[in-house]
Amino acid sequence: MYGNSLSNGFVSDDDFQVLSNRLITDYHNLPKLFTTHVWAFAHQELTNYYRPLYTTFSMLEYYLFGYDPFLWHLANLGFHLAALVAAYFLMRALAGEELAVWAGLWFALHPIHVENVVWVAVLPDLLCGFAFFTGLLAYHHAREGRKPLVNYGLATLSFAMAVLLKETGMVFPGLLVAYDFFYRRESPRGILRGFARYLSFAAVFGVYIAMRLHALGSFAPASGTHFRLTPWEMFLSAPVLFAQYVWKLFAPLDLNYYYVYHPVRALGWQTVVSLLLIAALVAAMFWLRSRQPLLSFCIAWFVVVMVPALSITNVGENVFTERYLYIPSFGFCIAGAWSWLRLRERPEASGRQVAAAALIALFIFYAAQIVRRNPDWKDDLTLFSKTAQQSPDSGTTIANLGYIHFLHGHVDDSIQLYHRALALNPERALTHNNLGNSYSAKGQLDEAIASLRRAIELKSDYYSAWMNLGLVFAKRQEWDRAMECYRKSLELKADFAEAWTAMGLAQWAKGQAADAIASYRKALAANPDFLEAHINLASALSETGGVDEAVEHLLAVLRLQPNGPHASIVHYNLGVNYERKQLWKTAQVEFERALALNPAFPEARKKVEYYRARLPAEQPPQQPLSLPRRF
């Protein structure tokens, strides 16, 4: 069913977290992954996500697969299968072979999991699910007296794995308590008496909190970034969100990448109905404890694991999302399989036939939903076009689609989409910033300046918008105004490598060569892997006599990205520098490489034709072309 997803590319956050993540391309960065947040590679300061084991797995995949999307998608499917097998063995231990087969089949076929399987960046959910299933299985074996020391150790290790993969892992100890209380039917006093078996989990939790605080600065520094709710509004909104998740499990229709979320700010029927649903689930959980402890526990499983997804102020802009149901849905699948088996045991043959036909129809529907949904994730343009159709009132989605069109060179389409997005959400600074960039690309510089200034009005610390405004003034060759914007950007973010590089270009244009070189060096101090700074510094050094160091920086670019979009320029620039060192044959080799990478590179072609005609009979001139710069 997932076969047609293997031809998909990298989409959405994959471009950011995988393709742009330089940290995962060098194993020497491994210690840094455990001391910084998940977006440290992009020098972003504010996030609630500390997931070092996720980036470690991404590093492993990079070393194994490079940037081959087929293999990354195949790995995701493999991790989903591993979680499925672990879930099967867990259920076999808890309830026997028959229920394990049907619950596992239900879990495998449920279309709510498509997002988790086909989106590379959602790897933490798959691995965290595997850790939950294996951890609870080991804990169950320990409670049954099977090598308790070993199995408690494995359960503790699984918890450590889960919590370092995703914040959802923090509820795992609560799941163990629910297992003891609902499945094993231990009394609260008995659970308290057995507190020693929880000590290793408490120790892991304490170490994790210390590591998280060190990496993020506080437990949840980005809390309230997208939604600010009062305690009363949280009380009204969280039950409704919970009910929406329950409904999506029962009716996995119109699967969507981005659901528009509206908090509940006044008491109404939705909150009342949702609270009644929660009350019914809790009542059923306790009522079934003495009659059907497995069903009681599966309800507890769903409720406990859903708790992190209900933290509306902490989960991000996309509050309701299908991927959050990956682990909780197993409780639903257990209940569904159990109900089917009870129907199958009915004495009437007609009843059994109806139940079988209903299940077959349901599974065919599930499979069709999966096969139909997979191609929606083919690429960014396909995904965001589909999402914009499903959520036409989402300013964020429309703006994202505009950005994708901009990246594809469809500047007019991007401008139109940004205006649609701003009609829905006029106060979104990012959309104004991106609109300004589109106007700049189109050459409408007055409109670009107006849009970027509006972005800065809405977000006074918007350092990227200040830099982009400077780039517009640079297009006008208003270097002093451009440099003033860059200074504003650098006052807000002193280690902003892009702004230091732009400053260097402006200083060079004004004839301030020494200042330009100093700015490029500051850019590289902020981000040693920033290719633009290496290239521009090499150009400046070469033209001011620092040829040897220029060669070092160009070679550094090729080490960082040997086949990237910069490669032809870098080889050409190396050729020019070798000319300056009078290494004619070496220079010819570099020009040949530049032309091979970019046959439409006219300067490289001229050089290659000259060398092929003259060497070794005649020495070439010693005044090479100026080195191309880029930003």
Summary of the structure (lengths in Angstrom):
residues: 631
radius of gyration: 29.0
end to end distance: 44.2
largest distance: 99.8
contacts: 2078
relative contact order: 0.06
helix: 74%
strand: 0%
